Amino acid sequence: MRLGRIKLGEFNEAQIGAALAASFLLFNVIFWAYPFVWLVILSFSDWRFFDVPTFSGARNIVAVLGDLEFWRSLWNVMRFLIYYVPIVLACSLAFAFGLKHIGRGKVFIALCFLLAHISSGVAYSLVFEKIFSSTGPLNSFLLEWFGFTIPWLSSPTMAMLSISLVVTWKFVGYYGLILYSGLAAIPPEIYDAAKLDNTKPLKRLFRITLPMINAQLVMVLVFAITVAFGIFTEPYMMTGGGPMESTNMPMLVIYETAFNRLQPGRAALMAIIIAIISYAVLKLMRKVLEKNVELV
């Protein structure tokens, strides 16, 4: 009788495990596999949302490969990364170091920085658009105290920098906490030994700290590159892709192609190309920068 109860219990556990696994698989089939298959089919189809999709062969491929606006948007991703990566890494490292040396109120400060990460993209984009406008408070301050203004959103170069600053404001707390977790895991004995050897602070930074948080740095870079290829709200709300298409990012081109030009097939193919390119960039970055750091 006792043996029968044990077998019955094991059978119930097996049923529960199978049900949980089946629900997970069903979720992935509905919300990942089906949309992915439909995306691939759509990329080889001619469709206008209201009619029946028809097979178009390689016409979408030829059209996308010859779309200069699409390739300029990919170049804008590289321009964005040139601004964004150094700024967000420097600010995140500064936040992580500051958080490490704070005694009381550490959790409160971290939560304050994380508020930006969970804020509405539309809301803060509208706020920063007003701040960076030609007659906004930032230019009014510069004009009153220094006698000049900066074309934050009207210059092709400054517009991309302005968007990079806004995205940095959003993610600096999140990235900083990731780097802080790496800093907190470094044994203090390593720094004590370095001080005994009269190692300068800058040398300790590049020879001890940064190599020891390599995993966290790579993770932040992965997130930053992912954000660069998928950014939409900030350039759409602040500049609309201008001026002179200098902030026209791939997601804006996909949106315009799908919903303004009514060419979702080409937009689907653009999405696949962007996914492949971003994956290749991430793999290359990890291969170059990722290192295994072990304490012995």
Buried (B, 14 or more C-beta within 10 A) or exposed (E): EEEEEEEEEEEEEEEEEEEEEEEEEEEEEEEEEEEEEEBEBBBBBBBEEEEEBEEBEEBBBEBBEEBEEBBBBBEBBEBBBEBBBEBBBEBBBEBBBEBEEEEEEBEEBBEEBBEBBEBEBEEBBEEBBEBBBEEBEBBEEEEEEEEEBBBBBBBBEBBBBBBBBBBBBBBBBBBBBBBBBBBEEBEEEBBEEBEEEEBEEEEBEEEBBBEBBBBBBBBBBBBBBEBBBBBBBBBBBBBEBBBEBBBBBBBBBBBBBBEEEEBBBBBBBBBBBBBEBBEEBBEEBEEEEBEEEEEE
